[in-house]
Structures are given as C-alpha cells and as structure tokens.
Amino acid sequence: MPVVNRIADFAEDMKTWRRHLHTIPELGFDLPETSAFVAERLRAFGVDELHEGIAQTGMVAIINGQGIGPTIGLRADMDALPIPEGTGVDYASTKVGKMHACGHDGHMVMLLGAAKYLAETRNFCGRVALIFQPAEEAGGGAGVMVDEGIMDRFDIGEVYGIHNAPGLPAGDFLTTSGALMAAVDEFHINIQGLGGHGAMPHETRDPVMAACGIAQAIQTIVSRNHYALQDLVISVTQIHTGTTDNVIPDTAYINGTVRTFDPEVQAMVMTRMQEIVDGQAASYGVEAKLAYELGYPATINHADKAAFAVGVAREVSGDSHVEAEGRREMGAEDFSYMLQARPGAYLFLGQGESAGLHHPKYDFNDEIAPIGASFFARLVERSQALR
C-alpha cells in the first residue's frame, strides 16, 4: 500500500507547515515559537488531549481510537542547530546563527500529518500518544521526558521514531534489529605544566608535548586494546594551548568523543584512558585531569518491534525499498532513552541526494513527508487494528 490517499491530499499543507517551521529554528529546550505552532496545529486537528510543558517545551497529544486498547507512542524531535544557514531558499531561517540543519522541521511535520489523519479517521483501537520532544541535539530531551514520567503517565506500551537520511534513496527505509546507533560519550583533559621562554624549554614542563603524547596514546586504545570486530571510535577533536611562537604555555586542553555499542567496551575505554592520562602526565612531568562524561546510550531496537515496523514500511514503500538488517552507524540519538523505557524501534527514511546532516546547506526534502506520515499512521492502524 503506497502513501495514504488522505495524507497525500494535504501534502501541500504539510509543505507549508514545514517551511514555516524552517524559518523559526530554536535550540535545546527553549522552543516557545516552535511548540506554540505545533500545539496550534494539534488543537486544530481535534486531538483529545494536549499536555504541554513537559521537559519545558515538549508536549504529548492523545488521540483516542474506537474502543479499549493499548497506547502506542510516536515521537518527533523539534530542536534546531547553532549553524548559520547557507541554503539561500526563500524560507530560510530568520534567526541569525540557527537553522534546521538536521531535518527536525520535517520530523515534526511527518508526525503532524499522521496526527491530522488519525484524528479524522480514528481507525484503530486504544490510543496514540504523539510525543513532540525538545533538545535532541544537546540536552537529552528524550531522557528528560522519560524521567518526567511520560511512559507511565500516558500508559505508553511501545514507541517508534524515524529520522531522515541524506544519501538513502527518497522514500526508502532502513533499520536493523538490535543496535542501530552508538552510545556517545565525551572526554575533557586539562593539563597543567610550567610555562616559560620558547628558547629555554629545559626550564619548563611543557604541556604542549604532553598534549601531543596523550592524544597519540589515546588512539592505541582502538588499535591495541579492543577486539577489531567490535565497533569503537575515539576521536580527539580539540587541542587548545599557547598564544604565540616564543612562549611555552602553562596549560593545554584536549577534548574528544567516544562511540561504542557494548558497555564492556565503554568501560574498558574509560579505564584505559585514565591510565594513559596518568602515565603520560608522569612521563612529561605535568599534571593532567581527565573528565569522562557519559552521554546518550546506544539506540537498540527491540527485534520484534523492528520486524513489525519493517512490515509496515514495506506496505508504504514496497518490499524492494526497505532494508531490514542495515548497517549500524556510529552516530547517536537520544531516542535511545525511550527505547530503554519501552519496546519499540527507530528507522531511517531516505530523503535522496542532498547536503549532509548538520551542514549549512542541508534542507529537508518535502516530498518524503507524506511517506513518513503514512508510515506513522499505518503503524497505529496495524498495531491496534479494530476487531
């Protein structure tokens, strides 16, 4: 079954909503204009309940079906990124230094399209909980909503989400059973040495050389301390030190990211990184302090729910346009917190060739919004079919 006809009928409305949202990007938990627009649309559609102010600007809308049944959760993220827009489109961001460079404007519209259809038809039993979440890019808004009790408060039994995927053919779906996206951690290393004249390094304890040594040694965790067939990425992404050519500075700072799937691998990285920092600091005669911060956990699909979602995706896009056991990736997603709280699945929806996610020239492909909305709608109707 292709795109739902009724959803196709209001595809132009969805495009209008999406492009308006694109003009008003907001960051983190502070989404007053975005959440107000979403709430206005949901009220216009006639949802039965609208609960606002969850995780500051998040909300959950309830649509009742026909008769008693379970509650299925559908999630869309709402926040943008602190990136100056470079698309040149006539609906570009009106907020300097902010843009929807990850397609969350499209994610909101796909869920809004499903909401409009489901509120009209109610061809399901039980309830659907529409989860509009702030702070996916930073802040873990999904975890905050879970901590504030949405799963129990609204009796959500299972939960699903989708994300657009540049480079994947438009309308194609990709997911996998089990781990789909990695856990993401970050590390900060502050080095305290003794600065001095660049011509007299023997009178200093050089933090620059220590930073170089630590950064290089950290890479041996990947190459020498873990099994090569287990996915692991450690990237040093910042080294800050010094001010001019003839001064050895007092301090240096190192920052980076760690991506894992296995908690045992994650624990090994934490242990080895501390050992390396301590050992390298001693060898260079400096002091070094490691701050290792746990971030979003791995996004792990529940196998039976992933299989169910794949079946629905095949109804919408066709068998040849759905990859059920795709390659997992090292990116991260805070939907992982919702999957820790309830069974469910997360899928990618291809948006065709475009600039990549988090690029200043990225723009969501409006042609795939009815596909995503149809997927969400069919999930509800298949999971909670009328009997």
Secondary structure, DSSP 8 states (H G I E B T S, - for coil): --S-HHHHHTHHHHHHHHHHHHHS---TT--HHHHHHHHHHHHHHT-SEEEEEETTTEEEEEEE-SSS--EEEEEEE---BS-------TT--SSTT-B--SSHHHHHHHHHHHHHHHHHH--SSSEEEEEEE--SSSS-HHHHHHHTTHHHHTTEEEEEEEEEEETS-TT-EE--SEEEE-EEEEEEEEEE-B-EETT-GGGSB-HHHHHHHHHHHHHHHHHHSS-TTS-EEEEEEEEEE-SSTTEE-SEEEEEEEEEES-HHHHHHHHHHHHHHHHHHHHHHT-EEEEEEE-----EEE-HHHHHHHHHHHHHHH-GGGEETT---BS---THHHHHHHS-EEEEEEEEES---TT-TT----GGGHHHHHHHHHHHHHHHT---
